[in-house]
Amino acid sequence: MPETLTAAALAPLTAAAAEVSDPLTTASSWLGMIMPSPIATAIPEPLRALLDAGGPVMLILAAMSVLALTIVLIKLWQFARLRNGGAESIEPALHDWQAGRRREAVERLADARNPLAEVVRTAMLGSLHANDPAALREEVERRAQRLLTALRSHLRGLEVIASLSPLLGLLGTVIGMIDAFRALEAAGNQVDPSVLSGGIWVALLTTAAGLSVAIPSVVALNWLERLLEGVTRRLEDQVTRVFTGGLRLEEPVEAPQRPAATQRIPDAL
């Protein structure tokens, strides 16, 4: 008897559990086929439902968003290196250099691990030796360009993501609209407005996703380009101050004029 009562009490729960479907099979039908089950189940259910509704285009946009975020983090790490590793010693070293204390200026940058400080120190060491000025400038420019090229790397990829993601979103919208109108045509005379409205919002989902990837990418790209321009101007200024450190640009100090010697009056005869 108690077992019968327990089974009767658990019957509604058993029926409800049987009606609950596997979220991976309902919300991620195609996603579960192309992605391993542990990874697919690790994705939150709302995000997994959006990926499945948007189709493969949504998965491509998600991958592009991850790639864009990775590029931004790498660039932030590179620019952060320029603010550390002895960056604060560049200006005092340049002041010593322009004041004529050249050995002290080079020693200030000896332990610096900053990429900008290394380029400035190269210019200082080359100026201390009897090098050809034109050849020295070429070598310093080569090292500066190598540094700037490393800072400029991957920005092209971020630009491609910013320009391509809206087009992918539009492509997904067009594909979704085609599917919606195909379903509407298959319905014949018994047209259900929910079929058309549901297909339209699913189609517009990819456009929203494409813009969501493109807008932050454009903002990050312009911000990183402004940072790169600032580093370029600062490096050009610092290297130029090394090469022009021996110039004297202050007003010349005029020596006081001596009074003209008075002509001696000959003694009266």
C-alpha positions in Angstrom: 0.0 0.0 0.0 2.7 2.6 0.8 4.4 1.7 -2.4 1.2 2.3 -4.3 0.8 5.7 -2.7 4.4 6.7 -3.4 4.0 5.7 -7.1 0.8 7.7 -7.3 2.5 10.7 -5.8 5.4 10.5 -8.2 3.3 9.9 -11.3 2.9 13.7 -12.1 6.6 14.3 -11.7 7.4 11.3 -13.9 5.1 12.5 -16.6 6.5 16.0 -16.5 10.1 14.7 -16.8 9.1 12.6 -19.8 7.6 15.7 -21.5 10.8 17.7 -21.0 12.9 17.4 -24.1 16.6 17.5 -24.4 17.6 21.2 -24.9 20.6 20.1 -27.0 18.3 18.4 -29.5 15.5 21.0 -29.6 17.4 24.3 -29.4 20.6 23.1 -31.1 19.6 20.7 -33.8 22.3 21.5 -36.3 24.6 22.8 -33.7 24.7 19.5 -32.0 25.6 17.8 -35.3 28.7 20.0 -36.0 29.9 20.6 -32.5 30.9 18.1 -29.8 28.3 17.5 -27.2 30.4 18.6 -24.2 31.1 22.0 -25.9 27.5 22.4 -27.1 26.1 21.7 -23.6 28.6 24.2 -22.1 27.0 27.0 -24.1 24.2 28.8 -22.2 20.8 27.8 -23.3 19.7 31.3 -24.6 22.8 31.7 -26.6 22.5 28.2 -27.9 19.0 28.9 -29.0 20.1 32.1 -30.9 22.9 30.2 -32.6 20.5 27.6 -33.8 17.9 30.1 -34.9 20.4 32.1 -36.9 21.9 29.1 -38.7 25.5 28.7 -39.6 25.9 32.4 -40.3 25.4 33.0 -36.6 28.2 30.6 -35.8 30.5 32.4 -38.2 29.7 35.7 -36.6 30.3 34.3 -33.2 33.7 33.0 -34.3 34.5 36.4 -35.8 33.6 38.1 -32.5 35.9 35.9 -30.6 38.7 36.6 -33.1 38.1 40.4 -32.9 38.3 40.2 -29.1 41.5 38.2 -29.2 43.1 40.8 -31.6 42.0 43.7 -29.3 43.5 42.0 -26.2 46.8 41.3 -28.0 47.1 44.9 -29.1 46.3 46.2 -25.6 49.1 44.0 -24.3 51.5 45.4 -26.9 50.6 49.0 -26.1 50.9 48.3 -22.4 54.5 47.2 -22.9 55.3 50.7 -24.2 54.2 52.2 -20.9 56.3 49.8 -18.8 59.9 48.5 -18.8 61.6 51.8 -18.3 59.4 54.2 -20.3 59.6 56.8 -17.6 63.4 57.0 -18.0 63.3 58.2 -21.6 62.5 61.9 -20.9 65.2 62.3 -18.2 67.7 60.6 -20.5 66.8 63.0 -23.3 67.2 66.0 -20.9 70.7 64.7 -19.9 71.6 64.2 -23.6 70.6 67.7 -24.5 72.4 69.1 -21.5 75.7 67.5 -22.7 75.7 64.6 -20.1 75.7 62.0 -22.8 77.2 59.1 -20.9 74.7 59.6 -18.1 71.9 59.6 -20.7 73.0 56.3 -22.1 73.4 54.7 -18.6 69.8 55.7 -17.8 68.5 53.6 -20.6 70.9 50.7 -20.1 68.5 48.6 -18.0 65.3 49.7 -19.9 63.3 46.9 -21.5 61.0 49.2 -23.3 60.9 49.0 -27.1 60.9 52.8 -27.5 63.8 53.1 -25.0 65.8 50.6 -27.0 65.4 52.6 -30.2 66.4 55.8 -28.5 69.4 54.2 -26.9 70.5 52.9 -30.3 70.4 56.4 -31.6 72.4 57.7 -28.6 75.1 55.0 -28.9 75.4 55.5 -32.6 75.9 59.3 -32.1 78.6 58.7 -29.5 80.8 56.9 -32.1 82.2 58.2 -35.3 79.5 56.8 -37.5 78.2 58.1 -40.8 75.2 60.2 -39.9 73.2 59.0 -42.9 73.9 55.3 -42.2 73.0 55.8 -38.5 69.7 57.4 -39.4 68.9 54.5 -41.7 69.6 52.0 -39.0 67.5 53.8 -36.4 64.7 54.2 -38.9 64.9 50.4 -39.7 64.5 49.5 -36.0 61.7 52.0 -35.5 59.8 50.7 -38.5 60.2 47.1 -37.2 58.6 48.2 -33.9 55.8 50.1 -35.6 55.2 47.1 -38.0 54.7 44.9 -34.9 52.3 47.4 -33.4 50.4 47.6 -36.7 50.1 43.8 -37.1 46.6 42.3 -37.0 44.9 45.6 -37.4 44.1 44.6 -41.0 42.3 41.5 -39.7 40.2 43.7 -37.4 39.4 45.9 -40.3 38.2 42.9 -42.3 36.0 41.7 -39.5 34.5 45.2 -39.1 33.6 45.4 -42.8 32.6 41.7 -43.4 30.4 41.1 -40.4 27.5 43.4 -41.6 27.6 41.7 -45.0 27.4 38.2 -43.4 24.5 39.4 -41.3 22.7 40.7 -44.4 23.4 37.3 -46.1 21.8 35.5 -43.2 18.8 37.8 -43.4 18.3 37.2 -47.1 18.6 33.4 -46.6 16.1 33.6 -43.7 13.6 35.6 -45.8 13.9 33.1 -48.6 13.1 30.3 -46.2 10.2 32.2 -44.7 8.5 32.9 -48.0 9.1 29.3 -49.1 7.2 28.2 -46.0 4.5 30.7 -46.8 4.2 29.4 -50.3 4.0 25.8 -49.1 1.2 26.7 -46.8 -1.0 27.5 -49.8 -4.4 28.9 -49.0 -4.1 28.1 -45.3 -1.6 30.9 -44.6 -0.6 31.3 -41.0 0.7 34.8 -40.3 2.8 33.4 -37.5 4.9 31.5 -40.0 5.8 34.6 -41.9 6.4 36.8 -38.8 8.5 34.0 -37.1 10.6 33.7 -40.2 11.2 37.4 -40.5 12.4 37.9 -36.9 14.7 34.9 -37.3 16.1 36.4 -40.5 16.7 39.8 -38.9 18.5 38.1 -36.1 21.7 37.7 -38.2 21.6 41.3 -39.2 21.5 42.4 -35.6 24.3 40.0 -34.8 26.5 41.3 -37.7 26.0 44.9 -36.5 26.8 43.8 -33.0 30.1 42.5 -34.1 30.9 45.3 -36.6 30.2 48.3 -34.3 32.6 47.4 -31.5 35.2 46.3 -34.1 35.1 49.7 -35.8 35.4 51.5 -32.5 38.3 49.4 -31.4 40.0 49.7 -34.8 39.9 53.5 -34.7 41.0 53.7 -31.1 44.0 51.4 -31.8 45.0 53.4 -34.9 44.9 56.6 -32.8 47.2 54.9 -30.2 49.5 53.9 -33.0 49.7 57.4 -34.4 50.5 58.7 -31.0 53.4 56.2 -30.5 54.7 57.1 -34.0 54.8 60.8 -33.3 56.4 60.3 -29.9 59.1 58.0 -31.3 59.9 60.5 -34.1 60.1 63.3 -31.6 62.4 61.3 -29.2 64.8 60.2 -32.0 65.0 63.7 -33.5 65.9 65.1 -30.1 68.8 62.7 -30.0 70.1 63.7 -33.4 69.7 67.5 -32.7 71.0 67.3 -29.1 74.2 69.2 -30.0 72.4 72.2 -31.5 72.5 75.5 -29.6 69.3 77.4 -30.3 69.4 80.0 -27.6 70.1 83.6 -28.3 73.8 84.5 -28.4 75.1 86.4 -25.4 76.8 89.6 -26.7 80.1 90.4 -25.0 80.1 93.9 -23.4 81.8 96.5 -25.5 84.9 98.0 -24.1 85.1 101.7 -24.0 87.3 103.2 -26.7 90.7 104.2 -25.3 91.0 107.9 -25.0 93.6 109.5 -27.1 96.4 110.8 -24.9 97.0 114.5 -25.1 100.6 115.2 -25.9 102.4 117.1 -23.2 102.5 120.7 -23.9 105.8 121.8 -25.1 
